[in-house]
Amino acid sequence: MTRLQVATDLAPSPAGPYSQAIVANGFLYTAGQTPHDPITDERVGITIEEQTVQAMENLGNVLGAHGLDFSHVIKATVHLHHPRRDFDSFNAIYEKYVVAPYPARTTVGSFLGDFLVEIDVVAAIP
């Protein structure tokens, strides 16, 4: 199996020994994207809406680095710091990015430190 690293300056640099994304066997797997500015690495926004926009923009830029977009996404995993409080507001932003048929998705509550959302996706490569 061949693995190809995907990287872009338009999303935050990895904070550890992992890639922004890996291509393998016809799929692109992203690392979790957070609401951090790719240039300053500062957290963007204080609301779930603001932070979801930044995380989705970061994901879009990682997908774009391999010529893909949200229409190629088949699976998403979402971590919410406050799932009960933020689920509906997160969904309102998320649905502006994904297209039908919507990706399969798992949403879980997670301790995320000083940010509210982290999202990773799997995209099919045409």
MMTF fields as JSON, N, C-alpha, C and O atoms, coordinates in Angstrom:
{
  "mmtfVersion": "1.0.0",
  "mmtfProducer": "UNKNOWN",
  "numBonds": 503,
  "numAtoms": 504,
  "numGroups": 126,
  "numChains": 1,
  "numModels": 1,
  "chainsPerModel": [1],
  "groupsPerChain": [126],
  "chainIdList": ["A"],
  "bondAtomList": [4, 2, 8, 6, 12, 10, 16, 14, 20, 18, 24, 22, 28, 26, 32, 30, 36, 34, 40, 38, 44, 42, 48, 46, 52, 50, 56, 54, 60, 58, 64, 62, 68, 66, 72, 70, 76, 74, 80, 78, 84, 82, 88, 86, 92, 90, 96, 94, 100, 98, 104, 102, 108, 106, 112, 110, 116, 114, 120, 118, 124, 122, 128, 126, 132, 130, 136, 134, 140, 138, 144, 142, 148, 146, 152, 150, 156, 154, 160, 158, 164, 162, 168, 166, 172, 170, 176, 174, 180, 178, 184, 182, 188, 186, 192, 190, 196, 194, 200, 198, 204, 202, 208, 206, 212, 210, 216, 214, 220, 218, 224, 222, 228, 226, 232, 230, 236, 234, 240, 238, 244, 242, 248, 246, 252, 250, 256, 254, 260, 258, 264, 262, 268, 266, 272, 270, 276, 274, 280, 278, 284, 282, 288, 286, 292, 290, 296, 294, 300, 298, 304, 302, 308, 306, 312, 310, 316, 314, 320, 318, 324, 322, 328, 326, 332, 330, 336, 334, 340, 338, 344, 342, 348, 346, 352, 350, 356, 354, 360, 358, 364, 362, 368, 366, 372, 370, 376, 374, 380, 378, 384, 382, 388, 386, 392, 390, 396, 394, 400, 398, 404, 402, 408, 406, 412, 410, 416, 414, 420, 418, 424, 422, 428, 426, 432, 430, 436, 434, 440, 438, 444, 442, 448, 446, 452, 450, 456, 454, 460, 458, 464, 462, 468, 466, 472, 470, 476, 474, 480, 478, 484, 482, 488, 486, 492, 490, 496, 494, 500, 498],
  "bondOrderList": [1, 1, 1, 1, 1, 1, 1, 1, 1, 1, 1, 1, 1, 1, 1, 1, 1, 1, 1, 1, 1, 1, 1, 1, 1, 1, 1, 1, 1, 1, 1, 1, 1, 1, 1, 1, 1, 1, 1, 1, 1, 1, 1, 1, 1, 1, 1, 1, 1, 1, 1, 1, 1, 1, 1, 1, 1, 1, 1, 1, 1, 1, 1, 1, 1, 1, 1, 1, 1, 1, 1, 1, 1, 1, 1, 1, 1, 1, 1, 1, 1, 1, 1, 1, 1, 1, 1, 1, 1, 1, 1, 1, 1, 1, 1, 1, 1, 1, 1, 1, 1, 1, 1, 1, 1, 1, 1, 1, 1, 1, 1, 1, 1, 1, 1, 1, 1, 1, 1, 1, 1, 1, 1, 1, 1],
  "groupList": [{"groupName": "MET", "atomNameList": ["N", "CA", "C", "O"], "elementList": ["N", "C", "C", "O"], "formalChargeList": [0, 0, 0, 0], "bondAtomList": [1, 0, 2, 1, 3, 2], "bondOrderList": [1, 1, 2], "singleLetterCode": "M", "chemCompType": "L-PEPTIDE LINKING"}, {"groupName": "THR", "atomNameList": ["N", "CA", "C", "O"], "elementList": ["N", "C", "C", "O"], "formalChargeList": [0, 0, 0, 0], "bondAtomList": [1, 0, 2, 1, 3, 2], "bondOrderList": [1, 1, 2], "singleLetterCode": "T", "chemCompType": "L-PEPTIDE LINKING"}, {"groupName": "ARG", "atomNameList": ["N", "CA", "C", "O"], "elementList": ["N", "C", "C", "O"], "formalChargeList": [0, 0, 0, 0], "bondAtomList": [1, 0, 2, 1, 3, 2], "bondOrderList": [1, 1, 2], "singleLetterCode": "R", "chemCompType": "L-PEPTIDE LINKING"}, {"groupName": "LEU", "atomNameList": ["N", "CA", "C", "O"], "elementList": ["N", "C", "C", "O"], "formalChargeList": [0, 0, 0, 0], "bondAtomList": [1, 0, 2, 1, 3, 2], "bondOrderList": [1, 1, 2], "singleLetterCode": "L", "chemCompType": "L-PEPTIDE LINKING"}, {"groupName": "GLN", "atomNameList": ["N", "CA", "C", "O"], "elementList": ["N", "C", "C", "O"], "formalChargeList": [0, 0, 0, 0], "bondAtomList": [1, 0, 2, 1, 3, 2], "bondOrderList": [1, 1, 2], "singleLetterCode": "Q", "chemCompType": "L-PEPTIDE LINKING"}, {"groupName": "VAL", "atomNameList": ["N", "CA", "C", "O"], "elementList": ["N", "C", "C", "O"], "formalChargeList": [0, 0, 0, 0], "bondAtomList": [1, 0, 2, 1, 3, 2], "bondOrderList": [1, 1, 2], "singleLetterCode": "V", "chemCompType": "L-PEPTIDE LINKING"}, {"groupName": "ALA", "atomNameList": ["N", "CA", "C", "O"], "elementList": ["N", "C", "C", "O"], "formalChargeList": [0, 0, 0, 0], "bondAtomList": [1, 0, 2, 1, 3, 2], "bondOrderList": [1, 1, 2], "singleLetterCode": "A", "chemCompType": "L-PEPTIDE LINKING"}, {"groupName": "ASP", "atomNameList": ["N", "CA", "C", "O"], "elementList": ["N", "C", "C", "O"], "formalChargeList": [0, 0, 0, 0], "bondAtomList": [1, 0, 2, 1, 3, 2], "bondOrderList": [1, 1, 2], "singleLetterCode": "D", "chemCompType": "L-PEPTIDE LINKING"}, {"groupName": "PRO", "atomNameList": ["N", "CA", "C", "O"], "elementList": ["N", "C", "C", "O"], "formalChargeList": [0, 0, 0, 0], "bondAtomList": [1, 0, 2, 1, 3, 2], "bondOrderList": [1, 1, 2], "singleLetterCode": "P", "chemCompType": "L-PEPTIDE LINKING"}, {"groupName": "SER", "atomNameList": ["N", "CA", "C", "O"], "elementList": ["N", "C", "C", "O"], "formalChargeList": [0, 0, 0, 0], "bondAtomList": [1, 0, 2, 1, 3, 2], "bondOrderList": [1, 1, 2], "singleLetterCode": "S", "chemCompType": "L-PEPTIDE LINKING"}, {"groupName": "GLY", "atomNameList": ["N", "CA", "C", "O"], "elementList": ["N", "C", "C", "O"], "formalChargeList": [0, 0, 0, 0], "bondAtomList": [1, 0, 2, 1, 3, 2], "bondOrderList": [1, 1, 2], "singleLetterCode": "G", "chemCompType": "PEPTIDE LINKING"}, {"groupName": "TYR", "atomNameList": ["N", "CA", "C", "O"], "elementList": ["N", "C", "C", "O"], "formalChargeList": [0, 0, 0, 0], "bondAtomList": [1, 0, 2, 1, 3, 2], "bondOrderList": [1, 1, 2], "singleLetterCode": "Y", "chemCompType": "L-PEPTIDE LINKING"}, {"groupName": "ILE", "atomNameList": ["N", "CA", "C", "O"], "elementList": ["N", "C", "C", "O"], "formalChargeList": [0, 0, 0, 0], "bondAtomList": [1, 0, 2, 1, 3, 2], "bondOrderList": [1, 1, 2], "singleLetterCode": "I", "chemCompType": "L-PEPTIDE LINKING"}, {"groupName": "ASN", "atomNameList": ["N", "CA", "C", "O"], "elementList": ["N", "C", "C", "O"], "formalChargeList": [0, 0, 0, 0], "bondAtomList": [1, 0, 2, 1, 3, 2], "bondOrderList": [1, 1, 2], "singleLetterCode": "N", "chemCompType": "L-PEPTIDE LINKING"}, {"groupName": "PHE", "atomNameList": ["N", "CA", "C", "O"], "elementList": ["N", "C", "C", "O"], "formalChargeList": [0, 0, 0, 0], "bondAtomList": [1, 0, 2, 1, 3, 2], "bondOrderList": [1, 1, 2], "singleLetterCode": "F", "chemCompType": "L-PEPTIDE LINKING"}, {"groupName": "HIS", "atomNameList": ["N", "CA", "C", "O"], "elementList": ["N", "C", "C", "O"], "formalChargeList": [0, 0, 0, 0], "bondAtomList": [1, 0, 2, 1, 3, 2], "bondOrderList": [1, 1, 2], "singleLetterCode": "H", "chemCompType": "L-PEPTIDE LINKING"}, {"groupName": "GLU", "atomNameList": ["N", "CA", "C", "O"], "elementList": ["N", "C", "C", "O"], "formalChargeList": [0, 0, 0, 0], "bondAtomList": [1, 0, 2, 1, 3, 2], "bondOrderList": [1, 1, 2], "singleLetterCode": "E", "chemCompType": "L-PEPTIDE LINKING"}, {"groupName": "LYS", "atomNameList": ["N", "CA", "C", "O"], "elementList": ["N", "C", "C", "O"], "formalChargeList": [0, 0, 0, 0], "bondAtomList": [1, 0, 2, 1, 3, 2], "bondOrderList": [1, 1, 2], "singleLetterCode": "K", "chemCompType": "L-PEPTIDE LINKING"}],
  "groupTypeList": [0, 1, 2, 3, 4, 5, 6, 1, 7, 3, 6, 8, 9, 8, 6, 10, 8, 11, 9, 4, 6, 12, 5, 6, 13, 10, 14, 3, 11, 1, 6, 10, 4, 1, 8, 15, 7, 8, 12, 1, 7, 16, 2, 5, 10, 12, 1, 12, 16, 16, 4, 1, 5, 4, 6, 0, 16, 13, 3, 10, 13, 5, 3, 10, 6, 15, 10, 3, 7, 14, 9, 15, 5, 12, 17, 6, 1, 5, 15, 3, 15, 15, 8, 2, 2, 7, 14, 7, 9, 14, 13, 6, 12, 11, 16, 17, 11, 5, 5, 6, 8, 11, 8, 6, 2, 1, 1, 5, 10, 9, 14, 3, 10, 7, 14, 3, 5, 16, 12, 7, 5, 5, 6, 6, 12, 8],
  "groupIdList": [1, 2, 3, 4, 5, 6, 7, 8, 9, 10, 11, 12, 13, 14, 15, 16, 17, 18, 19, 20, 21, 22, 23, 24, 25, 26, 27, 28, 29, 30, 31, 32, 33, 34, 35, 36, 37, 38, 39, 40, 41, 42, 43, 44, 45, 46, 47, 48, 49, 50, 51, 52, 53, 54, 55, 56, 57, 58, 59, 60, 61, 62, 63, 64, 65, 66, 67, 68, 69, 70, 71, 72, 73, 74, 75, 76, 77, 78, 79, 80, 81, 82, 83, 84, 85, 86, 87, 88, 89, 90, 91, 92, 93, 94, 95, 96, 97, 98, 99, 100, 101, 102, 103, 104, 105, 106, 107, 108, 109, 110, 111, 112, 113, 114, 115, 116, 117, 118, 119, 120, 121, 122, 123, 124, 125, 126],
  "secStructList": [7, 7, 7, 3, 3, 3, 7, 7, 6, 6, 1, 7, 7, 7, 1, 1, 1, 7, 7, 1, 3, 3, 3, 3, 6, 6, 3, 3, 3, 3, 7, 7, 5, 7, 1, 5, 7, 6, 6, 6, 7, 7, 5, 7, 7, 1, 1, 2, 2, 2, 2, 2, 2, 2, 2, 2, 2, 2, 2, 2, 2, 2, 2, 2, 6, 6, 6, 7, 7, 4, 4, 4, 3, 3, 3, 3, 3, 3, 3, 3, 1, 1, 2, 2, 2, 2, 2, 2, 2, 2, 2, 2, 2, 2, 6, 6, 6, 7, 7, 1, 1, 7, 7, 3, 3, 3, 3, 3, 3, 7, 7, 7, 6, 6, 7, 1, 3, 3, 3, 3, 3, 3, 3, 3, 7, 7],
  "xCoordList": [0.839, 0.0, 0.89, 1.829, 0.583, 1.282, 0.487, -0.734, 1.194, 0.566, 1.203, 2.422, 0.355, 0.812, 0.389, -0.789, 1.339, 1.038, 0.469, 0.955, -0.564, -1.149, -0.923, -1.202, -0.414, -0.132, -0.433, -0.283, -0.86, -1.122, -0.81, -0.969, -0.368, -0.164, -1.486, -1.517, -2.58, -3.889, -4.671, -5.836, -4.035, -4.609, -3.508, -2.326, -3.879, -2.859, -1.879, -2.262, -0.633, 0.392, 0.135, -0.35, 0.451, 0.288, 1.064, 2.17, 0.459, 1.09, 1.877, 2.365, 2.001, 2.717, 3.087, 3.084, 3.402, 3.844, 2.663, 2.383, 1.993, 0.898, 0.824, 1.403, 0.108, -0.05, -1.396, -2.33, -1.497, -2.801, -3.763, -4.95, -3.239, -4.046, -3.124, -1.956, -3.681, -2.997, -3.938, -5.132, -3.384, -4.123, -3.665, -2.468, -4.631, -4.322, -5.534, -6.669, -5.286, -6.326, -7.567, -8.686, -7.387, -8.502, -9.279, -10.342, -8.75, -9.413, -8.423, -7.225, -8.935, -8.148, -8.693, -9.893, -7.8, -8.143, -7.519, -6.3, -8.33, -7.769, -7.537, -8.189, -6.596, -6.46, -7.6, -8.233, -7.853, -8.867, -8.47, -7.349, -9.408, -9.167, -9.914, -11.067, -9.233, -9.741, -9.932, -9.559, -10.507, -10.746, -9.531, -9.619, -8.415, -7.186, -6.803, -6.922, -6.347, -5.897, -4.63, -3.709, -4.572, -3.399, -2.106, -1.018, -2.203, -1.006, -0.522, 0.651, -1.43, -1.041, -1.159, -0.57, -1.907, -2.239, -3.061, -3.198, -3.602, -4.481, -5.889, -6.335, -6.581, -7.972, -8.808, -8.635, -9.706, -10.586, -11.969, -12.539, -12.505, -13.87, -14.031, -13.173, -15.184, -15.52, -16.83, -17.127, -17.616, -18.878, -18.697, -17.756, -19.6, -19.536, -19.704, -19.099, -20.5, -20.682, -19.384, -18.988, -18.72, -17.457, -16.391, -15.655, -16.316, -15.29, -15.577, -14.647, -16.851, -17.197, -16.84, -16.327, -17.099, -16.718, -15.224, -14.811, -14.399, -12.951, -12.505, -11.667, -13.057, -12.683, -13.079, -12.313, -14.257, -14.71, -13.874, -13.582, -13.491, -12.61, -11.26, -10.712, -10.729, -9.47, -9.614, -8.743, -10.707, -10.952, -11.052, -10.47, -11.786, -11.92, -10.571, -10.34, -9.691, -8.358, -7.501, -6.724, -7.632, -6.902, -7.44, -6.666, -8.748, -9.34, -8.869, -8.49, -8.895, -8.502, -7.054, -6.709, -6.206, -4.79, -4.603, -3.542, -5.627, -5.576, -6.644, -6.985, -7.172, -8.151, -9.547, -10.342, -9.851, -11.16, -11.93, -11.379, -13.21, -14.047, -15.044, -14.968, -15.974, -16.893, -17.825, -18.399, -17.991, -18.826, -18.185, -18.86, -16.904, -16.192, -16.193, -15.773, -16.663, -16.622, -17.695, -18.865, -17.269, -18.2, -18.404, -19.373, -17.507, -17.598, -16.994, -15.943, -17.654, -17.141, -17.219, -18.152, -16.224, -16.25, -16.125, -15.201, -17.062, -17.135, -17.007, -17.696, -16.112, -15.957, -16.465, -15.986, -17.431, -17.964, -17.641, -17.856, -17.125, -16.793, -18.06, -18.072, -19.123, -20.414, -21.509, -22.26, -21.622, -22.542, -24.01, -24.698, -24.483, -25.894, -26.179, -27.192, -25.296, -25.491, -25.282, -26.028, -24.28, -23.835, -24.275, -24.016, -24.928, -25.241, -26.031, -25.642, -27.119, -27.961, -27.23, -27.334, -26.504, -25.769, -24.642, -24.377, -23.974, -22.962, -23.588, -23.067, -24.693, -25.359, -25.744, -25.648, -26.178, -26.588, -25.442, -25.668, -24.222, -23.05, -22.592, -22.333, -22.492, -22.01, -22.796, -22.213, -24.116, -24.94, -24.755, -25.192, -24.123, -23.825, -22.63, -22.419, -21.849, -20.648, -20.845, -20.352, -21.547, -21.707, -22.877, -23.78, -22.843, -23.902, -24.542, -23.914, -25.809, -26.536, -26.026, -25.644, -26.005, -26.319, -25.245, -24.047, -25.702, -24.787, -23.846, -24.218, -22.633, -21.699, -22.256, -23.027, -21.865, -22.123, -21.365, -20.327, -21.893, -21.242, -21.402, -22.436, -20.364, -20.404, -20.099, -19.127, -20.923, -20.69, -20.588, -21.479, -19.489, -19.255, -18.863, -18.407, -19.047, -18.571, -17.13, -16.786, -16.296, -14.876, -14.358, -14.835, -13.393, -12.715, -11.702, -10.784, -11.867, -11.029, -10.174, -9.589, -10.078, -9.249, -9.923, -11.043, -9.251, -9.772, -10.562, -10.828, -10.942, -11.784, -12.973, -12.994, -13.965, -15.264, -15.539, -16.461, -14.757, -15.065, -13.794, -12.833, -13.795, -12.738, -13.408, -14.268, -13.008, -13.663, -12.616, -11.657, -12.808, -11.998, -12.946, -14.089, -12.461, -13.295, -12.509, -11.279, -13.275, -12.752, -13.423, -14.644, -12.617, -13.145, -12.759, -11.645, -13.683, -13.42, -12.769, -13.217, -11.727, -11.037, -11.601, -11.538, -12.151, -12.775, -11.754, -12.12],
  "yCoordList": [-1.173, 0.0, 1.244, 1.352, 2.162, 3.437, 4.477, 4.564, 5.265, 6.376, 7.664, 7.756, 8.665, 9.965, 11.021, 11.123, 11.796, 12.874, 14.062, 14.412, 14.681, 15.897, 17.004, 16.831, 18.145, 19.259, 20.571, 20.696, 21.55, 22.884, 23.911, 23.643, 25.083, 26.199, 26.882, 27.778, 26.467, 27.08, 26.434, 26.764, 25.515, 24.897, 24.828, 24.847, 24.749, 24.717, 23.554, 22.456, 23.814, 22.773, 21.771, 22.148, 20.511, 19.514, 19.897, 20.435, 19.608, 19.923, 18.745, 18.79, 17.702, 16.51, 15.649, 16.128, 14.397, 13.5, 12.914, 11.718, 13.761, 13.33, 14.262, 15.349, 13.826, 14.602, 15.302, 14.87, 16.389, 17.022, 16.051, 16.011, 15.274, 14.251, 13.217, 13.481, 12.048, 10.949, 10.393, 10.217, 10.12, 9.446, 7.994, 7.707, 7.085, 5.655, 4.924, 5.187, 4.005, 3.125, 3.872, 3.398, 5.015, 5.742, 6.648, 7.154, 6.856, 7.719, 8.715, 8.443, 9.869, 10.863, 10.913, 11.094, 10.751, 10.774, 12.017, 12.182, 12.892, 14.09, 13.864, 13.036, 14.62, 14.747, 15.637, 16.329, 15.613, 16.502, 17.954, 18.358, 18.731, 20.155, 20.918, 20.627, 21.887, 22.689, 24.132, 24.479, 24.965, 26.355, 27.251, 28.289, 26.851, 27.633, 28.255, 27.633, 29.48, 30.203, 29.536, 29.264, 29.268, 28.583, 29.401, 28.825, 30.708, 31.557, 31.762, 31.544, 32.182, 32.522, 31.349, 31.379, 30.327, 29.178, 29.583, 28.806, 30.792, 31.245, 30.706, 30.566, 30.407, 29.978, 31.114, 32.277, 30.774, 31.756, 31.628, 30.537, 32.726, 32.758, 32.201, 31.495, 32.553, 32.048, 31.265, 30.548, 31.389, 30.664, 29.405, 29.305, 28.452, 27.237, 27.561, 26.898, 28.551, 28.919, 29.427, 28.979, 30.361, 30.911, 29.828, 29.766, 28.988, 27.955, 26.87, 26.313, 26.564, 25.575, 26.098, 25.343, 27.362, 27.945, 27.778, 27.346, 28.111, 28.015, 26.572, 26.291, 25.654, 24.243, 23.733, 23.002, 24.105, 23.659, 24.308, 23.661, 25.551, 26.202, 25.489, 25.263, 25.137, 24.405, 23.06, 22.672, 22.348, 21.068, 21.264, 20.5, 22.284, 22.564, 22.822, 22.405, 23.501, 23.773, 22.515, 22.363, 21.612, 20.347, 19.51, 18.942, 19.436, 18.716, 19.327, 18.61, 20.641, 21.351, 21.125, 21.198, 20.853, 20.604, 19.335, 19.125, 18.5, 17.291, 17.344, 16.318, 18.55, 18.716, 18.229, 17.946, 18.129, 17.651, 18.775, 19.838, 18.528, 19.452, 18.644, 17.416, 19.325, 18.627, 17.657, 16.779, 17.786, 16.829, 15.444, 14.466, 15.352, 14.073, 13.396, 12.246, 14.103, 13.581, 12.515, 12.728, 11.349, 10.252, 9.955, 9.289, 10.439, 10.186, 11.341, 11.861, 11.742, 12.796, 12.313, 11.611, 12.705, 12.485, 13.852, 14.61, 14.159, 15.474, 15.313, 14.502, 16.104, 16.166, 17.526, 18.563, 17.517, 18.754, 18.783, 17.805, 19.915, 20.075, 20.083, 19.547, 20.696, 20.772, 20.254, 21.058, 18.952, 18.435, 18.815, 19.184, 18.736, 19.058, 20.523, 20.836, 21.401, 22.835, 23.223, 24.049, 22.642, 23.158, 22.36, 22.789, 21.221, 20.347, 21.063, 21.007, 21.727, 22.377, 23.517, 23.663, 24.315, 25.436, 24.931, 25.51, 23.854, 23.243, 22.787, 23.082, 22.076, 21.56, 22.666, 22.486, 23.803, 24.914, 25.386, 25.771, 25.36, 25.747, 24.578, 24.758, 23.403, 22.212, 21.975, 21.689, 22.094, 21.793, 22.798, 22.539, 23.924, 24.893, 24.447, 24.973, 23.492, 23.032, 21.695, 21.513, 20.773, 19.437, 19.422, 20.256, 18.463, 18.361, 16.974, 15.998, 16.919, 15.65, 14.805, 15.364, 13.5, 12.795, 13.078, 12.975, 13.43, 13.857, 12.734, 11.561, 13.089, 12.075, 11.356, 11.933, 10.113, 9.449, 10.249, 10.845, 10.257, 11.09, 10.492, 9.915, 10.642, 10.328, 11.614, 12.3, 11.95, 13.148, 12.703, 12.034, 13.085, 12.668, 13.867, 14.892, 13.72, 14.715, 14.4, 13.251, 15.421, 15.248, 16.459, 17.575, 16.246, 17.371, 17.913, 17.2, 19.167, 19.758, 20.914, 21.617, 21.135, 22.235, 23.568, 23.786, 24.469, 25.835, 26.047, 27.192, 24.981, 25.146, 24.206, 23.291, 24.431, 23.779, 22.666, 21.875, 22.587, 21.631, 21.149, 21.904, 19.889, 19.315, 18.331, 17.55, 18.376, 17.568, 16.905, 17.546, 15.622, 14.971, 14.315, 14.0, 14.114, 13.525, 12.49, 12.454, 11.659, 10.74, 11.119, 11.257, 11.286, 11.653, 10.593, 10.07, 10.285, 9.354, 10.128, 11.219, 9.567, 10.209, 9.648, 8.441, 10.514, 10.004, 9.402, 8.933],
  "zCoordList": [0.0, 0.0, 0.0, 0.789, -0.883, -0.943, -0.173, -0.299, 0.625, 1.349, 0.86, 0.715, 0.607, 0.142, 1.153, 1.494, 1.626, 2.562, 1.803, 0.728, 2.367, 1.823, 2.845, 4.031, 2.378, 3.284, 2.589, 1.373, 3.376, 2.871, 3.952, 5.144, 3.525, 4.446, 4.788, 5.632, 4.14, 4.348, 5.484, 5.704, 6.207, 7.4, 8.448, 8.104, 9.719, 10.764, 10.588, 10.184, 10.894, 10.856, 11.973, 13.039, 11.747, 12.802, 14.059, 13.991, 15.196, 16.477, 17.021, 18.15, 16.233, 16.68, 15.493, 14.359, 15.727, 14.657, 13.872, 13.951, 13.13, 12.262, 11.064, 11.068, 10.046, 8.807, 8.8, 9.474, 8.036, 7.848, 7.17, 7.492, 6.23, 5.569, 4.939, 4.655, 4.734, 4.055, 2.992, 3.233, 1.819, 0.753, 0.722, 0.698, 0.723, 0.628, 0.062, 0.46, -0.87, -1.411, -1.907, -1.711, -2.538, -3.13, -2.197, -2.557, -0.991, -0.018, 0.562, 0.643, 0.965, 1.682, 3.102, 3.313, 4.075, 5.491, 6.106, 6.057, 6.682, 7.296, 8.787, 9.423, 9.315, 10.76, 11.235, 10.438, 12.516, 13.069, 12.863, 13.174, 12.335, 12.147, 13.225, 13.54, 13.773, 14.883, 14.418, 13.297, 15.268, 14.887, 15.091, 15.748, 14.532, 14.676, 13.345, 12.289, 13.417, 12.23, 11.697, 12.467, 10.386, 9.857, 9.915, 9.884, 9.997, 10.041, 11.479, 11.783, 12.353, 13.722, 14.692, 15.773, 14.32, 15.157, 16.38, 17.326, 16.357, 17.439, 17.209, 16.07, 18.304, 18.21, 17.617, 17.985, 16.708, 16.081, 16.709, 16.742, 17.202, 17.707, 19.103, 19.633, 19.681, 21.012, 20.997, 21.953, 19.93, 19.843, 19.0, 18.214, 19.169, 18.371, 16.888, 16.046, 16.558, 15.154, 14.541, 13.465, 15.222, 14.716, 14.605, 13.62, 15.61, 15.611, 14.578, 13.994, 14.346, 13.32, 11.936, 11.111, 11.668, 10.375, 10.156, 9.08, 11.15, 10.971, 10.78, 9.924, 11.57, 11.414, 10.028, 9.4, 9.55, 8.224, 7.118, 6.112, 7.284, 6.304, 6.254, 5.175, 7.421, 7.465, 6.757, 5.977, 7.024, 6.343, 4.835, 4.065, 4.42, 2.989, 2.334, 1.2, 3.036, 2.491, 2.405, 1.463, 3.374, 3.301, 2.14, 1.37, 2.016, 0.881, -0.434, -1.36, -0.509, -1.724, -2.108, -3.287, -1.136, -1.422, -2.256, -2.842, -2.306, -3.141, -4.242, -4.829, -4.519, -5.587, -5.245, -6.142, -3.97, -3.527, -2.852, -2.569, -2.598, -1.844, -1.021, -0.982, -0.365, 0.533, -0.188, 0.456, -1.493, -2.22, -2.281, -2.601, -1.982, -1.983, -0.616, -0.492, 0.407, 1.772, 1.957, 1.638, 2.485, 2.711, 4.201, 4.567, 5.06, 6.493, 7.256, 6.881, 8.323, 9.2, 10.644, 11.035, 11.418, 12.865, 13.514, 13.22, 14.399, 15.028, 16.536, 17.156, 17.107, 18.558, 19.021, 18.563, 19.926, 20.501, 21.991, 22.708, 22.438, 23.857, 24.716, 25.824, 24.194, 24.897, 23.959, 23.408, 23.764, 22.754, 22.984, 22.033, 24.182, 24.444, 24.109, 23.484, 24.52, 24.291, 22.836, 22.31, 22.17, 20.872, 19.649, 18.525, 19.827, 18.696, 17.602, 16.436, 17.947, 16.933, 16.239, 15.021, 16.981, 16.385, 15.497, 14.444, 15.91, 15.057, 13.745, 12.669, 13.833, 12.631, 11.657, 10.443, 12.177, 11.318, 10.429, 9.282, 10.945, 10.143, 9.275, 8.085, 9.847, 9.142, 7.855, 6.81, 7.935, 6.759, 5.623, 4.502, 5.885, 4.819, 3.98, 2.887, 4.468, 3.779, 3.066, 1.953, 3.681, 3.106, 2.13, 2.204, 1.221, 0.211, 0.281, 0.692, -0.132, -0.167, -1.329, -2.358, -1.205, 0.039, 1.088, 0.823, 2.267, 3.32, 3.748, 3.705, 4.16, 4.646, 5.876, 6.643, 6.055, 7.33, 8.393, 8.106, 9.623, 10.63, 12.021, 12.358, 12.805, 14.224, 14.964, 14.646, 15.952, 16.764, 18.219, 18.742, 18.862, 20.238, 21.094, 20.586, 22.381, 23.329, 23.7, 23.976, 23.705, 24.008, 24.763, 24.557, 25.625, 26.255, 25.254, 24.847, 24.859, 23.814, 24.303, 23.48, 25.576, 26.066, 25.84, 26.302, 25.13, 24.976, 23.686, 23.32, 22.99, 21.803, 21.885, 22.709, 21.03, 21.163, 20.163, 20.365, 19.085, 18.023, 17.346, 17.197, 16.94, 16.106, 15.157, 15.563, 13.893, 12.864, 11.98, 11.551, 11.711, 10.675, 9.679, 10.01, 8.457, 7.418, 6.615, 6.621, 5.931, 4.93, 3.623, 3.56, 2.577, 1.256, 0.236, 0.259, -0.65, -1.741, -2.887, -3.239, -3.457, -4.564, -5.865, -6.098, -6.714, -7.953, -8.91, -9.988]
}
